[in-house]
């Protein structure tokens, strides 16, 4: 089979989820040690959106996709869909910045903690005193898809009037770590205290 943009994630029980693009839409398959278990193909009219997978502690997985917004190819919509261990869709969440719009292709891989909470991060653009600024944002979701909180990365100690771009993140016990890039490609690491995250 001809797949593109392939992503995979394994659960603690050895179940492997594989996602990718085929014939223009996205598809997910689950494989175990004994062979294939099930597959799910999205409707043909639903764009693929470069799917990325993250396994969850309950034996399921989440699939992140980013597709162009209607009528504006530069404005991306990032969604996260939770699949249970049998492949059924449990919920779908759309990443939404506090203001402005998401920067295309800026969302980072989803991180999951030991309790099943999910951490999503991206960069968004918004109007500011110098025109258009960029800032990093983080959303934290409960296992049921409820948004617990949204965090906005502060500017790099005032050294960058153009805000910040989020380039990577990691999670630890009660903390989210961000790598930010500002003006002149200056990078900085930032640790945010987040008691709800159990890294």
N, C-alpha and C positions, 0 to 999 in steps of 0.2 A: 504494500500500500504506500502511496506517495503522501507523506505527511511533511509539514513544515512547522517552524516555531514550536518544536517539541519540548515539553517540560515534564518532569517526573517527581514524585514524592512518595516516600515509604512510611508506613505506620510502624509502631512498635511490634505489631504482630506479624510483620513481614509482608503485609499487603502493599502492592505497588500501584499507585495511580499514575496513568500516563495521559497527558493532554496535548493537543496540537491542532493545527489547521489542516483541513482536508476539504477540497472542493469549495473553498471560500468560507466555510463555517467551521465552528470549533467542535471538537469531539473529545470525549473522555473514556478511557478504558481502565478496568481494574484487573490486575493479574495477581495470582497467588502462586505458591510453590507448585500447586497441582495444575496450573494452567490458567486460562482466561476465565473470568467470572461473569462480567457484564460489560456492556459498553453503552454509551449514551451519545447521540449525535444531536447537535442543535438544529433548529429549523434552517432550511437553506437560505432564508432571507436574513438571518441573524449573522452579522459580521463576526469574523474570527476574533480579532483584537489581541493577538499575541498572548495566548493564555499562559499563566504561571500558576503552579500548584504549590500548596502547603498542606502537609498532613496535620491532622488534629488528634488530640489524645483519645477521642471517642471512637477512633477507627475510621473516621471519615476524612474529608479533605475540603479545602476551599480553593476555588479557582478565580484568579484575578484576570480581568480583561480590560483593555482600554480601546475604545472605538471613537472615531470622529463624531462630534456633535452634529446634529442635523443642520445642513446648510453651511457649516463652517469647518473645513478640514483641519484648521489649526487649533480648534477648541476640542479637547478630548474629554470623554466621559469614562471614568474608571469605575467598574463594578466588581463586587466580590460576591460569589455565589457559594453557599455552603451545601455540600453533598454529604448525605449520610453513608454508612458503610455499604448500603445496597445500591447507591447511586441516585437515590431520590433527592430532589432539590428541597432544602429545608428553608432557606431564606436567601434574599439578595439584598445587598447594601450598595448604595452609590456614594462614592467619596465626594464630599462637598466642602469647598473652602469657606471660611467665614465671610469672605468678600471676594469679588473678582472672579477669576476662573483658573482652572488648573493649567499648568504649563504642559504642553504635549510631551509625552514620553518621559515625564518626570517622576512617576510613581516608582517607589522602591519595592523590592520583594517583601511580601508579607511575613511578619515574624509571629510565632505563636508561643505562648508561655505554657507552663505545666498545668495550669488550670483550664486551658482551652481558650483563654482570651487572645484576641488578635490585635496586632499593632500594624497600622497602615501609615505610610508616609509619602509625601509628594511635595512639589513646589507649586505655589500659585502666584499669579500676577495680579496686581491691583493698582488703582490710581493713587498717586502720592504727590508730595510737593514738587518733586523733580520730574513728574510725568508718570511713568509706570515703574513700579518696584516689584521685586520678587521676595518671597519669604517661604521658609520651610514650614510644613504643618504635619502634625501627627494625630491620627484618630485611633482610639482604643475601643474595641468592641467586646462585649460580653459573648460567651459561647452561643447565646441565642440570637446574636446579631444586633442587640441593642447597643447604641453608641453610649459609652460611659463618659468620655470626655474628648475634647479637641484641644491640642496644644499647638501654640504658634511659637516658632523659634525666634528669639530676640535677635536684633542686629548684632553684629560682631563688636560689641562694646563701643558702639558709636563710630567705629572706624570706616564702616561702609555705608554711605548714604543710600545705596541702592538695595538695601535689604540683604537677604541671604538665599542661597540655593542649597537644598538638601541633596547630598550626594550618596550618603549611606547611613544605615542605622543598625543598632544591635540592642538587645534587651538583657537585663540582669535583674537580680532581686531588687524590686521596688525602684528600678531605674530604667530610663530609656536613654541610650547614647546616640548622639547625632554627629555626623561629619558635615560641616557646612562650608560653602565656598562663597566668598564675597568679591568685592571689586579687586581687580588685578589678580584674580585667581587665588587670593589669600584664603587658606583653609584653617579651620578651627574645629576642635572637638568640644562638644557640649554635653554635659550629663544633666538630665532632668529627673527630679525626684517624682516618682509615680507610684504611690503605695498600692494601687490596684493591680500592678503588674508583678507576677511571680515568675521571674526569669529562671 
